[in-house]
């Protein structure tokens, strides 16, 4: 068992050091690589697809058979994470090994070790989901200001491309960064429709961005009073965001109640384990105790999910 602990500890150190190194490398090359990939995706030929498929590594091929890589890639793009899917899974596995250490040193129970491994493995995913949600919320909050700036630029006689350039230069992230990416793609040779479609594809969950991108694309093809349409869209987004904040404030009590009720069994179990470890160890050693523990875990999770759904009102 001593050698097992040392091996796991060495693997944790190795994975963490290598993960931080890869994160720094990916962060430096993220912007250039993203633009080059989009240009290559627009101009690639069937022969390029064959070459790219030949370059696909063994890990990507195996992962594609057991999970949908596109979901993870979409999450990383929406969260503006400068890390590839392969390295994201690499980091997740390293964090999972790190979470194994406490139960390996204290309890050495395979069931508990597996639970901690799964918890650690999904921690990076939870972090990027939280980061994506905060980024999307900030993007929707800034979107009316960006639309108003586009309207003012159009009234001043600028073209739509020039208006996008001004928005990307003057507004802060995240909306400034995204609009600047759209303008940079157009400046590097991508068609306007493709650049707009890429913008909408990075945030598939935000309906306001889909409407904005559709408005640009339709106006580019058929014409129309773009300033009037954008003005109505800006007012609609502002009113919707204001209503969403009001609903969030009114449902805050229900969300906090759900969190407290979900944490009470966990807190009670930890306190009991600290005061009387033998009393709680039955849940991890006895076969019937393991079933009860798994059932309690499922019921607590289901109850928390139901209460969150009740208090989460879509606007």
One Martini backbone bead per residue (centre of mass of N, CA, C, O) as a GRO file, in nm:
protein
  315
    1UNK     BB    1   0.055   0.065  -0.017
    2UNK     BB    2   0.296   0.256  -0.016
    3UNK     BB    3   0.356   0.237  -0.322
    4UNK     BB    4   0.082   0.344  -0.413
    5UNK     BB    5   0.101   0.624  -0.285
    6UNK     BB    6   0.361   0.713  -0.430
    7UNK     BB    7   0.255   0.678  -0.719
    8UNK     BB    8   0.017   0.874  -0.702
    9UNK     BB    9   0.182   1.120  -0.615
   10UNK     BB   10   0.366   1.128  -0.867
   11UNK     BB   11   0.135   1.159  -1.074
   12UNK     BB   12   0.024   1.422  -0.969
   13UNK     BB   13   0.277   1.594  -1.012
   14UNK     BB   14   0.307   1.536  -1.312
   15UNK     BB   15   0.025   1.638  -1.411
   16UNK     BB   16   0.040   1.926  -1.298
   17UNK     BB   17   0.295   2.027  -1.440
   18UNK     BB   18   0.203   1.956  -1.731
   19UNK     BB   19  -0.056   2.124  -1.725
   20UNK     BB   20   0.070   2.406  -1.681
   21UNK     BB   21   0.241   2.398  -1.934
   22UNK     BB   22   0.008   2.364  -2.142
   23UNK     BB   23  -0.148   2.619  -2.065
   24UNK     BB   24   0.075   2.820  -2.152
   25UNK     BB   25   0.104   2.729  -2.444
   26UNK     BB   26  -0.195   2.769  -2.531
   27UNK     BB   27  -0.222   3.073  -2.455
   28UNK     BB   28  -0.015   3.187  -2.667
   29UNK     BB   29  -0.166   3.025  -2.933
   30UNK     BB   30  -0.477   3.085  -2.948
   31UNK     BB   31  -0.541   3.322  -3.144
   32UNK     BB   32  -0.395   3.225  -3.402
   33UNK     BB   33  -0.522   2.940  -3.420
   34UNK     BB   34  -0.820   3.026  -3.448
   35UNK     BB   35  -0.797   3.183  -3.716
   36UNK     BB   36  -0.665   2.957  -3.889
   37UNK     BB   37  -0.895   2.752  -3.860
   38UNK     BB   38  -1.119   2.922  -3.991
   39UNK     BB   39  -0.979   2.957  -4.265
   40UNK     BB   40  -0.944   2.654  -4.323
   41UNK     BB   41  -1.250   2.578  -4.306
   42UNK     BB   42  -1.329   2.760  -4.557
   43UNK     BB   43  -1.072   2.647  -4.768
   44UNK     BB   44  -1.110   2.360  -4.774
   45UNK     BB   45  -1.051   2.035  -4.892
   46UNK     BB   46  -1.075   1.699  -4.934
   47UNK     BB   47  -0.766   1.668  -4.899
   48UNK     BB   48  -0.751   1.808  -4.621
   49UNK     BB   49  -0.928   1.602  -4.471
   50UNK     BB   50  -0.735   1.364  -4.511
   51UNK     BB   51  -0.493   1.488  -4.364
   52UNK     BB   52  -0.636   1.541  -4.089
   53UNK     BB   53  -0.714   1.243  -4.036
   54UNK     BB   54  -0.416   1.141  -4.034
   55UNK     BB   55  -0.342   1.341  -3.776
   56UNK     BB   56  -0.503   1.188  -3.592
   57UNK     BB   57  -0.495   1.074  -3.294
   58UNK     BB   58  -0.535   0.820  -3.074
   59UNK     BB   59  -0.690   0.974  -2.851
   60UNK     BB   60  -0.912   1.101  -3.027
   61UNK     BB   61  -1.026   0.834  -3.135
   62UNK     BB   62  -1.103   0.704  -2.861
   63UNK     BB   63  -1.280   0.936  -2.747
   64UNK     BB   64  -1.491   0.937  -2.987
   65UNK     BB   65  -1.616   0.648  -2.893
   66UNK     BB   66  -1.714   0.743  -2.578
   67UNK     BB   67  -1.751   1.056  -2.674
   68UNK     BB   68  -1.849   1.392  -2.718
   69UNK     BB   69  -1.628   1.624  -2.827
   70UNK     BB   70  -1.809   1.868  -2.910
   71UNK     BB   71  -1.906   1.948  -2.628
   72UNK     BB   72  -1.630   2.024  -2.509
   73UNK     BB   73  -1.550   2.228  -2.728
   74UNK     BB   74  -1.789   2.421  -2.685
   75UNK     BB   75  -1.725   2.488  -2.391
   76UNK     BB   76  -1.437   2.608  -2.439
   77UNK     BB   77  -1.525   2.833  -2.634
   78UNK     BB   78  -1.738   2.976  -2.451
   79UNK     BB   79  -1.505   3.009  -2.212
   80UNK     BB   80  -1.231   3.089  -2.331
   81UNK     BB   81  -1.034   2.835  -2.363
   82UNK     BB   82  -0.674   2.773  -2.381
   83UNK     BB   83  -0.764   2.456  -2.466
   84UNK     BB   84  -0.765   2.142  -2.535
   85UNK     BB   85  -0.928   1.850  -2.516
   86UNK     BB   86  -0.693   1.667  -2.441
   87UNK     BB   87  -0.584   1.854  -2.208
   88UNK     BB   88  -0.840   1.863  -2.044
   89UNK     BB   89  -0.843   1.557  -1.980
   90UNK     BB   90  -0.567   1.557  -1.851
   91UNK     BB   91  -0.639   1.748  -1.616
   92UNK     BB   92  -0.878   1.584  -1.505
   93UNK     BB   93  -0.710   1.335  -1.428
   94UNK     BB   94  -0.517   1.483  -1.233
   95UNK     BB   95  -0.738   1.579  -1.034
   96UNK     BB   96  -0.846   1.298  -0.968
   97UNK     BB   97  -0.580   1.197  -0.836
   98UNK     BB   98  -0.572   1.415  -0.616
   99UNK     BB   99  -0.851   1.321  -0.480
  100UNK     BB  100  -0.742   1.035  -0.386
  101UNK     BB  101  -0.546   1.086  -0.150
  102UNK     BB  102  -0.722   1.114   0.107
  103UNK     BB  103  -0.861   0.825   0.099
  104UNK     BB  104  -0.585   0.672   0.078
  105UNK     BB  105  -0.475   0.776   0.364
  106UNK     BB  106  -0.742   0.720   0.550
  107UNK     BB  107  -0.936   0.465   0.424
  108UNK     BB  108  -0.901   0.272   0.166
  109UNK     BB  109  -1.162   0.291  -0.018
  110UNK     BB  110  -1.275   0.214  -0.328
  111UNK     BB  111  -1.545   0.369  -0.334
  112UNK     BB  112  -1.438   0.645  -0.237
  113UNK     BB  113  -1.219   0.675  -0.452
  114UNK     BB  114  -1.414   0.683  -0.692
  115UNK     BB  115  -1.573   0.934  -0.607
  116UNK     BB  116  -1.325   1.126  -0.599
  117UNK     BB  117  -1.242   1.083  -0.891
  118UNK     BB  118  -1.504   1.198  -1.020
  119UNK     BB  119  -1.496   1.471  -0.884
  120UNK     BB  120  -1.219   1.559  -0.999
  121UNK     BB  121  -1.279   1.515  -1.304
  122UNK     BB  122  -1.533   1.738  -1.300
  123UNK     BB  123  -1.417   2.010  -1.202
  124UNK     BB  124  -1.327   2.151  -1.469
  125UNK     BB  125  -1.612   2.147  -1.593
  126UNK     BB  126  -1.749   2.322  -1.376
  127UNK     BB  127  -1.570   2.568  -1.419
  128UNK     BB  128  -1.642   2.615  -1.726
  129UNK     BB  129  -1.943   2.646  -1.684
  130UNK     BB  130  -1.926   2.893  -1.503
  131UNK     BB  131  -1.764   3.065  -1.705
  132UNK     BB  132  -1.972   3.058  -1.933
  133UNK     BB  133  -2.211   3.186  -1.781
  134UNK     BB  134  -2.069   3.455  -1.713
  135UNK     BB  135  -2.005   3.534  -2.004
  136UNK     BB  136  -2.295   3.532  -2.115
  137UNK     BB  137  -2.407   3.743  -1.918
  138UNK     BB  138  -2.210   3.972  -2.004
  139UNK     BB  139  -2.286   3.974  -2.305
  140UNK     BB  140  -2.589   4.047  -2.273
  141UNK     BB  141  -2.540   4.310  -2.112
  142UNK     BB  142  -2.358   4.447  -2.358
  143UNK     BB  143  -2.524   4.432  -2.625
  144UNK     BB  144  -2.688   4.701  -2.633
  145UNK     BB  145  -2.437   4.886  -2.644
  146UNK     BB  146  -2.329   4.773  -2.912
  147UNK     BB  147  -2.579   4.840  -3.084
  148UNK     BB  148  -2.577   5.146  -3.033
  149UNK     BB  149  -2.296   5.190  -3.160
  150UNK     BB  150  -2.373   5.093  -3.441
  151UNK     BB  151  -2.593   5.304  -3.491
  152UNK     BB  152  -2.412   5.556  -3.463
  153UNK     BB  153  -2.217   5.478  -3.692
  154UNK     BB  154  -2.430   5.468  -3.918
  155UNK     BB  155  -2.525   5.767  -3.883
  156UNK     BB  156  -2.221   5.873  -3.950
  157UNK     BB  157  -2.150   5.680  -4.227
  158UNK     BB  158  -2.071   5.405  -4.171
  159UNK     BB  159  -1.999   5.097  -4.198
  160UNK     BB  160  -2.043   4.789  -4.070
  161UNK     BB  161  -1.744   4.721  -4.042
  162UNK     BB  162  -1.669   4.986  -3.894
  163UNK     BB  163  -1.859   4.944  -3.654
  164UNK     BB  164  -1.725   4.683  -3.553
  165UNK     BB  165  -1.449   4.809  -3.501
  166UNK     BB  166  -1.540   5.012  -3.282
  167UNK     BB  167  -1.654   4.810  -3.083
  168UNK     BB  168  -1.390   4.635  -3.049
  169UNK     BB  169  -1.218   4.891  -2.943
  170UNK     BB  170  -1.411   5.020  -2.701
  171UNK     BB  171  -1.508   4.762  -2.580
  172UNK     BB  172  -1.516   4.535  -2.355
  173UNK     BB  173  -1.512   4.252  -2.217
  174UNK     BB  174  -1.665   4.026  -2.427
  175UNK     BB  175  -1.786   4.190  -2.671
  176UNK     BB  176  -1.529   4.317  -2.787
  177UNK     BB  177  -1.381   4.053  -2.854
  178UNK     BB  178  -1.595   3.931  -3.045
  179UNK     BB  179  -1.618   4.165  -3.251
  180UNK     BB  180  -1.317   4.165  -3.320
  181UNK     BB  181  -1.316   3.880  -3.437
  182UNK     BB  182  -1.507   3.939  -3.668
  183UNK     BB  183  -1.334   4.160  -3.803
  184UNK     BB  184  -1.075   3.990  -3.840
  185UNK     BB  185  -1.200   3.779  -4.027
  186UNK     BB  186  -1.277   3.978  -4.250
  187UNK     BB  187  -0.984   4.096  -4.292
  188UNK     BB  188  -0.870   3.788  -4.365
  189UNK     BB  189  -1.125   3.685  -4.586
  190UNK     BB  190  -1.389   3.638  -4.471
  191UNK     BB  191  -1.699   3.615  -4.495
  192UNK     BB  192  -1.950   3.769  -4.340
  193UNK     BB  193  -2.137   3.523  -4.290
  194UNK     BB  194  -1.921   3.344  -4.158
  195UNK     BB  195  -1.843   3.528  -3.918
  196UNK     BB  196  -2.130   3.537  -3.800
  197UNK     BB  197  -2.167   3.230  -3.770
  198UNK     BB  198  -1.932   3.192  -3.570
  199UNK     BB  199  -2.048   3.368  -3.347
  200UNK     BB  200  -2.308   3.198  -3.306
  201UNK     BB  201  -2.153   2.920  -3.254
  202UNK     BB  202  -2.019   3.010  -2.972
  203UNK     BB  203  -2.346   3.086  -2.884
  204UNK     BB  204  -2.611   2.872  -2.888
  205UNK     BB  205  -2.780   2.972  -2.614
  206UNK     BB  206  -2.813   3.262  -2.746
  207UNK     BB  207  -3.073   3.426  -2.893
  208UNK     BB  208  -2.974   3.720  -2.943
  209UNK     BB  209  -2.736   3.644  -3.130
  210UNK     BB  210  -2.899   3.504  -3.346
  211UNK     BB  211  -3.069   3.752  -3.421
  212UNK     BB  212  -2.836   3.941  -3.492
  213UNK     BB  213  -2.705   3.764  -3.715
  214UNK     BB  214  -2.960   3.741  -3.889
  215UNK     BB  215  -2.990   4.043  -3.944
  216UNK     BB  216  -2.723   4.082  -4.092
  217UNK     BB  217  -2.763   3.869  -4.316
  218UNK     BB  218  -3.032   3.975  -4.436
  219UNK     BB  219  -2.939   4.269  -4.492
  220UNK     BB  220  -2.707   4.189  -4.687
  221UNK     BB  221  -2.909   4.057  -4.903
  222UNK     BB  222  -3.193   4.257  -4.893
  223UNK     BB  223  -3.207   4.473  -4.693
  224UNK     BB  224  -3.286   4.768  -4.505
  225UNK     BB  225  -3.365   4.894  -4.182
  226UNK     BB  226  -3.121   4.848  -3.961
  227UNK     BB  227  -3.153   5.061  -3.733
  228UNK     BB  228  -3.445   4.987  -3.650
  229UNK     BB  229  -3.394   4.692  -3.578
  230UNK     BB  230  -3.169   4.740  -3.366
  231UNK     BB  231  -3.335   4.916  -3.174
  232UNK     BB  232  -3.548   4.699  -3.103
  233UNK     BB  233  -3.343   4.487  -3.001
  234UNK     BB  234  -3.220   4.654  -2.770
  235UNK     BB  235  -3.481   4.690  -2.606
  236UNK     BB  236  -3.548   4.390  -2.570
  237UNK     BB  237  -3.290   4.307  -2.417
  238UNK     BB  238  -3.322   4.500  -2.179
  239UNK     BB  239  -3.599   4.398  -2.079
  240UNK     BB  240  -3.514   4.103  -2.040
  241UNK     BB  241  -3.283   4.150  -1.836
  242UNK     BB  242  -3.454   4.293  -1.624
  243UNK     BB  243  -3.652   4.056  -1.579
  244UNK     BB  244  -3.436   3.847  -1.497
  245UNK     BB  245  -3.339   3.996  -1.240
  246UNK     BB  246  -3.613   3.993  -1.096
  247UNK     BB  247  -3.649   3.685  -1.091
  248UNK     BB  248  -3.383   3.624  -0.940
  249UNK     BB  249  -3.462   3.780  -0.680
  250UNK     BB  250  -3.735   3.620  -0.619
  251UNK     BB  251  -3.567   3.320  -0.631
  252UNK     BB  252  -3.342   3.320  -0.408
  253UNK     BB  253  -3.472   3.160  -0.175
  254UNK     BB  254  -3.504   2.887  -0.323
  255UNK     BB  255  -3.199   2.843  -0.394
  256UNK     BB  256  -3.092   2.852  -0.102
  257UNK     BB  257  -3.265   2.624   0.010
  258UNK     BB  258  -3.154   2.402  -0.174
  259UNK     BB  259  -2.859   2.424  -0.077
  260UNK     BB  260  -2.905   2.369   0.226
  261UNK     BB  261  -3.051   2.092   0.198
  262UNK     BB  262  -2.801   1.959   0.052
  263UNK     BB  263  -2.582   2.021   0.293
  264UNK     BB  264  -2.687   1.887   0.550
  265UNK     BB  265  -2.612   1.583   0.505
  266UNK     BB  266  -2.310   1.635   0.460
  267UNK     BB  267  -2.247   1.776   0.729
  268UNK     BB  268  -2.354   1.552   0.917
  269UNK     BB  269  -2.163   1.329   0.812
  270UNK     BB  270  -1.892   1.469   0.884
  271UNK     BB  271  -1.940   1.508   1.187
  272UNK     BB  272  -1.990   1.210   1.255
  273UNK     BB  273  -1.714   1.107   1.149
  274UNK     BB  274  -1.541   1.275   1.351
  275UNK     BB  275  -1.678   1.159   1.618
  276UNK     BB  276  -1.776   0.860   1.465
  277UNK     BB  277  -1.634   0.655   1.245
  278UNK     BB  278  -1.771   0.371   1.295
  279UNK     BB  279  -2.065   0.458   1.235
  280UNK     BB  280  -2.006   0.543   0.926
  281UNK     BB  281  -1.840   0.296   0.803
  282UNK     BB  282  -2.084   0.114   0.725
  283UNK     BB  283  -2.144   0.265   0.447
  284UNK     BB  284  -1.843   0.147   0.327
  285UNK     BB  285  -1.848  -0.175   0.410
  286UNK     BB  286  -2.124  -0.258   0.402
  287UNK     BB  287  -2.337  -0.363   0.163
  288UNK     BB  288  -2.597  -0.217   0.267
  289UNK     BB  289  -2.456   0.058   0.321
  290UNK     BB  290  -2.383   0.120   0.026
  291UNK     BB  291  -2.676   0.133  -0.076
  292UNK     BB  292  -2.767   0.363   0.110
  293UNK     BB  293  -2.561   0.569   0.016
  294UNK     BB  294  -2.645   0.573  -0.281
  295UNK     BB  295  -2.942   0.650  -0.233
  296UNK     BB  296  -2.889   0.916  -0.084
  297UNK     BB  297  -2.731   1.051  -0.315
  298UNK     BB  298  -2.959   1.043  -0.524
  299UNK     BB  299  -3.179   1.195  -0.359
  300UNK     BB  300  -3.025   1.457  -0.311
  301UNK     BB  301  -2.973   1.525  -0.607
  302UNK     BB  302  -3.269   1.520  -0.700
  303UNK     BB  303  -3.375   1.737  -0.503
  304UNK     BB  304  -3.190   1.965  -0.598
  305UNK     BB  305  -3.278   1.964  -0.897
  306UNK     BB  306  -3.581   2.021  -0.852
  307UNK     BB  307  -3.550   2.291  -0.695
  308UNK     BB  308  -3.396   2.437  -0.920
  309UNK     BB  309  -3.616   2.411  -1.138
  310UNK     BB  310  -3.838   2.566  -0.987
  311UNK     BB  311  -3.647   2.841  -0.947
  312UNK     BB  312  -3.596   2.819  -1.265
  313UNK     BB  313  -3.678   3.086  -1.473
  314UNK     BB  314  -3.749   3.143  -1.791
  315UNK     BB  315  -3.691   3.448  -2.013
   0.00000   0.00000   0.00000
